[in-house]
Amino acid sequence: MRIVITGGATGLGQALAIKWAQKHQGIKVCIADINAAMGNETIAQLKALGADAFYQHCDITSDSDVDELARVLETTWQGVDVVFNNAGVATGGSLLDETIEQWQWVFDINMLGMVRVSRALMPMMRKQKSGYFINVASQAGLTPIPYMGSYNAVKAAVVAFSETMKLELAADGIDVSVVCPSFFKTNLDKSMRSTNPAAHKMIDRFFSKADITKEDVAESVYQQVREKRFLILTHKLGKRAFLLKKLLPSQRYISKMLTQTKSMKRAMESRSQ
């Protein structure tokens, strides 16, 4: 098995790499990331587990970096079996807090970066008539919360893009799943961009209260990928929230969410003053 993980040097990407290496002896792994130091540390861990792994510098906002990633994989492996479109960043703030530049930044990484990588690597899969894209979105793309407008929107776009890929690529023997985790203990908050200090405090609180680790999420993803599930939900509360949204009349669901987020609104407005 040959897998490539964007953003695989740290966080969930690293946990996914380690999980697959633990489950598949001798697996070939490419860590595509911009953090060479952490990338090489992850490679050392993977090799200790018996994986045949290497690090490839790749900024997914750079066409040339992504093209080079594809060239290296073609030369080294003559193809690729599983692509984890995992690299991403976080944003927060109200509609007026978030600048157009912040919206463009998060969409260029979280959405267009995924498009670049998928477009570059899909021809190899089409040629071999097999492959699997595993796109990492978020619970925020299914059941959004206030003050994370750009992040909610881009993750919803990832879900829609993944469904489109699933339908479009099936005839080529290429499968697709989309992963929608809720908050878990990871380093995503370190890359979060927001001009409102209250947004940082809100997100920090969500991460600190999380009762699930990146290793737990990686195990859940592994088990559901084995079952070839399209929509992979990793948190019990996330599954419950998604089910409520699907089953409740829309007005009742919105009313329920307004009640639950009143305290968040007060906190954001008081801390931003």
C-alpha positions as CSV (number, residue, x, y, z in Angstrom):
1,M,0.0,0.0,0.0
2,R,1.3,3.5,-1.0
3,I,-0.2,6.4,1.0
4,V,0.5,10.2,0.9
5,I,-0.7,12.5,3.7
6,T,-0.7,16.2,3.3
7,G,-0.1,18.0,6.6
8,G,1.2,14.7,7.9
9,A,4.0,16.1,10.0
10,T,1.9,17.0,13.0
11,G,-1.6,16.7,14.5
12,L,-4.2,14.4,12.9
13,G,-2.1,13.8,9.8
14,Q,0.7,12.4,11.9
15,A,-1.7,10.2,13.9
16,L,-3.2,8.8,10.7
17,A,0.3,8.0,9.3
18,I,1.2,6.2,12.5
19,K,-2.1,4.4,12.7
20,W,-1.7,3.0,9.1
21,A,1.9,2.1,9.8
22,Q,0.8,0.1,12.8
23,K,-1.9,-1.7,10.9
24,H,0.1,-2.4,7.7
25,Q,3.6,-3.7,8.0
26,G,6.0,-2.4,5.4
27,I,3.5,0.3,4.2
28,K,4.9,3.0,1.9
29,V,4.2,6.5,3.3
30,C,4.9,10.0,2.0
31,I,4.5,12.8,4.4
32,A,3.8,16.0,2.4
33,D,4.2,19.0,4.6
34,I,5.9,22.4,5.0
35,N,7.4,21.6,8.3
36,A,10.6,19.7,7.5
37,A,11.8,19.3,11.1
38,M,8.5,17.8,12.3
39,G,8.1,15.9,9.1
40,N,11.5,14.2,9.6
41,E,10.6,13.4,13.2
42,T,7.4,11.7,12.0
43,I,9.4,9.8,9.3
44,A,11.7,8.4,12.1
45,Q,8.6,7.2,14.0
46,L,7.2,5.6,10.9
47,K,10.4,3.8,10.1
48,A,10.6,2.5,13.6
49,L,7.3,0.9,13.0
50,G,8.6,-0.8,9.8
51,A,7.2,1.6,7.3
52,D,9.0,2.7,4.1
53,A,8.6,6.4,4.6
54,F,9.9,9.7,3.2
55,Y,9.3,13.4,3.6
56,Q,8.4,15.7,0.7
57,H,8.2,19.4,1.1
58,C,4.8,20.5,-0.2
59,D,3.0,23.8,0.2
60,I,-0.5,22.9,-1.1
61,T,-1.1,26.5,-2.1
62,S,1.8,26.2,-4.6
63,D,1.1,24.7,-8.0
64,S,4.8,23.9,-8.5
65,D,5.1,22.2,-5.1
66,V,2.0,20.0,-5.8
67,D,3.3,19.2,-9.3
68,E,6.6,18.2,-7.8
69,L,4.9,16.0,-5.3
70,A,3.1,14.2,-8.1
71,R,6.3,13.8,-10.1
72,V,8.2,12.3,-7.1
73,L,5.4,9.9,-6.4
74,E,5.3,8.8,-10.0
75,T,9.0,8.3,-10.1
76,T,9.4,6.7,-6.7
77,W,6.2,4.5,-6.5
78,Q,4.9,4.5,-10.1
79,G,1.5,5.4,-8.5
80,V,-0.4,6.0,-5.3
81,D,-3.2,4.0,-3.5
82,V,-4.5,6.3,-0.8
83,V,-4.4,10.1,-0.6
84,F,-5.2,11.8,2.7
85,N,-6.2,15.4,1.9
86,N,-5.6,16.5,5.5
87,A,-3.6,19.7,5.5
88,G,-5.6,22.6,6.9
89,V,-5.8,25.7,9.0
90,A,-8.5,27.3,11.3
91,T,-10.1,30.7,11.3
92,G,-12.6,32.4,13.6
93,G,-14.5,35.7,14.2
94,S,-17.7,37.4,13.4
95,L,-18.8,38.4,9.9
96,L,-17.3,41.9,10.5
97,D,-14.2,40.5,12.2
98,E,-13.1,38.3,9.3
99,T,-11.5,40.2,6.4
100,I,-11.8,39.1,2.8
101,E,-8.1,38.3,3.0
102,Q,-8.8,35.9,5.9
103,W,-11.5,34.2,3.8
104,Q,-9.2,33.9,0.8
105,W,-6.4,32.5,3.0
106,V,-8.5,29.7,4.5
107,F,-10.1,28.8,1.2
108,D,-6.8,28.7,-0.6
109,I,-5.4,26.2,1.9
110,N,-8.4,24.1,3.0
111,M,-10.3,24.0,-0.3
112,L,-8.2,24.9,-3.2
113,G,-5.2,23.1,-1.7
114,M,-7.3,19.9,-1.7
115,V,-8.4,20.6,-5.3
116,R,-4.7,21.1,-6.4
117,V,-3.6,17.8,-4.8
118,S,-6.5,15.8,-6.1
119,R,-6.1,17.1,-9.6
120,A,-2.4,16.3,-9.6
121,L,-2.7,12.8,-8.2
122,M,-5.9,11.6,-9.8
123,P,-4.3,10.7,-13.2
124,M,-2.1,8.1,-11.5
125,M,-5.2,6.5,-9.9
126,R,-7.1,6.6,-13.2
127,K,-4.2,5.0,-15.0
128,Q,-4.1,2.1,-12.5
129,K,-7.9,2.0,-12.2
130,S,-7.9,2.2,-8.5
131,G,-7.3,4.6,-5.6
132,Y,-8.9,6.2,-2.6
133,F,-9.2,9.9,-1.6
134,I,-9.8,10.5,2.1
135,N,-10.7,14.2,2.5
136,V,-10.6,15.7,6.0
137,A,-13.4,18.2,6.5
138,S,-14.9,18.9,10.0
139,Q,-18.1,18.7,12.0
140,A,-18.3,22.4,11.4
141,G,-19.1,21.7,7.7
142,L,-22.2,19.8,8.8
143,T,-23.5,21.5,11.9
144,P,-21.8,25.0,12.0
145,I,-21.6,27.2,15.0
146,P,-21.5,31.1,15.1
147,Y,-18.3,33.1,14.9
148,M,-16.5,30.6,12.6
149,G,-18.1,31.7,9.3
150,S,-15.2,31.2,6.9
151,Y,-14.1,27.9,8.6
152,N,-17.7,26.6,8.5
153,A,-18.1,27.5,4.9
154,V,-14.9,26.0,3.7
155,K,-15.5,22.8,5.5
156,A,-19.0,22.6,4.0
157,A,-17.4,23.1,0.6
158,V,-15.0,20.2,1.3
159,V,-18.0,17.9,2.1
160,A,-19.8,19.0,-1.1
161,F,-16.5,18.6,-3.1
162,S,-16.0,15.1,-1.7
163,E,-19.5,14.0,-2.6
164,T,-18.9,15.3,-6.1
165,M,-15.6,13.4,-6.3
166,K,-17.4,10.2,-5.0
167,L,-19.9,10.3,-7.9
168,E,-17.5,11.6,-10.6
169,L,-14.7,9.1,-10.0
170,A,-16.6,5.9,-9.2
171,A,-16.4,4.8,-12.9
172,D,-12.6,5.0,-12.7
173,G,-12.5,2.7,-9.7
174,I,-11.5,5.5,-7.4
175,D,-13.3,5.7,-4.0
176,V,-13.8,8.8,-1.8
177,S,-14.5,9.4,1.9
178,V,-14.9,12.6,3.9
179,V,-14.0,12.8,7.5
180,C,-15.9,15.2,9.8
181,P,-14.3,15.3,13.3
182,S,-15.4,17.6,16.0
183,F,-13.0,19.2,18.5
184,F,-10.2,17.0,19.7
185,K,-6.8,17.6,21.3
186,T,-4.5,18.6,18.5
187,N,-2.5,21.6,17.3
188,L,-5.0,23.1,14.9
189,D,-5.6,26.0,17.3
190,K,-2.0,27.1,16.9
191,S,-2.6,27.9,13.2
192,M,-5.9,29.6,13.8
193,R,-6.2,33.1,12.4
194,S,-8.6,35.7,13.9
195,T,-8.5,39.5,14.6
196,N,-10.8,39.0,17.6
197,P,-9.0,37.8,20.8
198,A,-12.4,36.4,22.0
199,A,-12.4,34.0,19.1
200,H,-9.1,32.6,20.1
201,K,-10.3,32.2,23.7
202,M,-13.5,30.5,22.5
203,I,-11.6,28.0,20.3
204,D,-9.0,27.4,23.0
205,R,-11.8,26.5,25.4
206,F,-13.4,24.1,23.0
207,F,-10.0,22.3,22.4
208,S,-9.2,22.2,26.2
209,K,-12.6,20.6,26.9
210,A,-12.2,17.9,24.3
211,D,-12.3,14.4,25.7
212,I,-10.9,12.7,22.6
213,T,-7.3,12.6,21.3
214,K,-5.9,12.6,17.7
215,E,-5.1,9.0,18.2
216,D,-8.7,8.2,19.0
217,V,-9.8,10.0,15.9
218,A,-7.3,8.2,13.7
219,E,-8.5,4.8,15.1
220,S,-12.1,5.8,14.3
221,V,-11.1,6.9,10.8
222,Y,-9.2,3.6,10.2
223,Q,-12.1,1.4,11.2
224,Q,-14.6,3.4,9.1
225,V,-12.3,3.5,6.1
226,R,-12.1,-0.3,6.3
227,E,-15.9,-0.3,5.8
228,K,-15.6,2.2,2.9
229,R,-18.0,4.6,4.6
230,F,-18.4,7.9,2.7
231,L,-19.3,10.2,5.6
232,I,-17.0,9.4,8.5
233,L,-18.1,10.9,11.8
234,T,-15.7,10.4,14.7
235,H,-17.5,11.9,17.7
236,K,-20.7,10.7,19.5
237,L,-21.9,14.2,20.1
238,G,-21.2,15.1,16.5
239,K,-23.2,12.1,15.3
240,R,-26.1,13.2,17.5
241,A,-26.0,16.8,16.3
242,F,-26.0,15.7,12.7
243,L,-28.9,13.3,13.3
244,L,-30.9,16.1,15.0
245,K,-30.3,18.5,12.1
246,K,-31.5,15.8,9.6
247,L,-34.6,14.8,11.6
248,L,-35.9,18.0,13.2
249,P,-37.9,20.6,11.2
250,S,-35.5,23.3,10.2
251,Q,-37.1,26.0,12.2
252,R,-37.1,23.9,15.4
253,Y,-33.4,23.0,14.8
254,I,-32.5,26.7,14.3
255,S,-34.4,27.7,17.5
256,K,-32.6,25.0,19.4
257,M,-29.2,26.2,18.2
258,L,-30.1,29.9,18.9
259,T,-30.8,28.9,22.5
260,Q,-27.5,26.9,22.8
261,T,-25.4,29.7,21.4
262,K,-26.7,32.7,23.3
263,S,-23.9,32.4,25.9
264,M,-21.3,32.2,23.1
265,K,-22.7,35.5,21.6
266,R,-22.5,37.2,25.0
267,A,-18.9,36.0,25.5
268,M,-17.7,37.1,22.1
269,E,-19.3,40.5,22.3
270,S,-18.1,41.2,25.8
271,R,-14.5,40.1,25.2
272,S,-14.2,42.0,21.9
273,Q,-15.1,45.3,23.5
